[in-house]
């Protein structure tokens, strides 16, 4: 007689076969795991960025869209990890409670979930490695092109735990309910404005408050007075201290002034912001001059009509060069000054000491040329600007006549004729 095989149907997953106490404890444990996971990611990144701020380095200042993406993705992964913790706790009990058999099914499900959890931690480490090595959070660039693909990670993590569970139980209804609850949690919590809790950015803005205030005011005035709008990428670059993007922006703007062709008002305002906030502070020791010479700015001044929008902004730049030269010559330390202001003096002091006596020192060249330009502007009567009025006022000591170097510009601008010639 042939033995008949018994057909065993998968049992339904119920609260009774899990255990009421274990069921609610698992839910609480899942929520706790999700909270701990998200808090760890957030706090770890904040600590790293606070150390950067204290060391005068850049922190990843993100756009609103990038910050929202990063926040939502971290929430989704945290919820998926909490779901794994919940399922694993439910299954970590004697197998006999489920199938009335001695097969080690519960242990297998638990091990699958544990493996996924370690995979989750591995991806977290890769996430942080990318952050530290590239000086940018994952949301700052990737979300624009590949954001939708990254959301596949938490979806996979969620489905993997329930897929393993469904192999032994009828739990499709439970899976659907857990998915709806998880989506509700992610979407509702994603509306929290996490920028209010990013203490690294708050401290960064406090340290460089004057520079950021000047930048924001100039961006707003450019839009209001001239209809000029700068991209978010340019604004973020202007807020940074020593990124490759800032270095590239400095060199590109300088090269436009050196072409001897009339440049756009947008680039003129950009140069004014760059020199006012001394954005080349971290690059001056590399042997490259990142600002155009004052004579390049004066040449642009002669290419436009007096008392135009371009004239006003160009004279503002020459005033910034005047302040630039004063900063370079200051020797007294003032503990009440901002970190950025002290940084300027330290760099100038080192640069002038290393190049003292060299006629080709870029700092000395800028100082000589701005003195020549100030003398010529004071003699001119065609510009109506506060800087020119300041140069011609009685409060200003007599200006030094053009230096011997000015003979190089006499053919182009006769007003720079060296007096002894």
URKAMO-V667162 format. One line per field, one symbol per residue. phi: phi as a letter, one per 20 degrees, with the letter a starting at -180 (. if undefined). A space follows every 50 residues. Layout:
phi = ???
This chain:
phi = .ffefeedefffecffeeogffffffffffffffffffffgffffffgff ffffemdfcffdfffffffffffffffffffffffffffgeebgfgfddl cefefffffffgfffffffffffffffffffffdlbffefcfffdcffff fffffffffffffffffccecfffffffffffffffffffefefffdeff fffgfffdgfffffffffffffffecmeceffffffffefdbefffgffg fffffffefmdfdfffffffffffefelfegedfeenceddffgffffff ffedffmdfffgfffffffffffgffffefdfecfefffffffgffffff ffffdfnefeffffffffffffffffffefddddbffffffefffeggff ggfgffffdffecgfeffgff
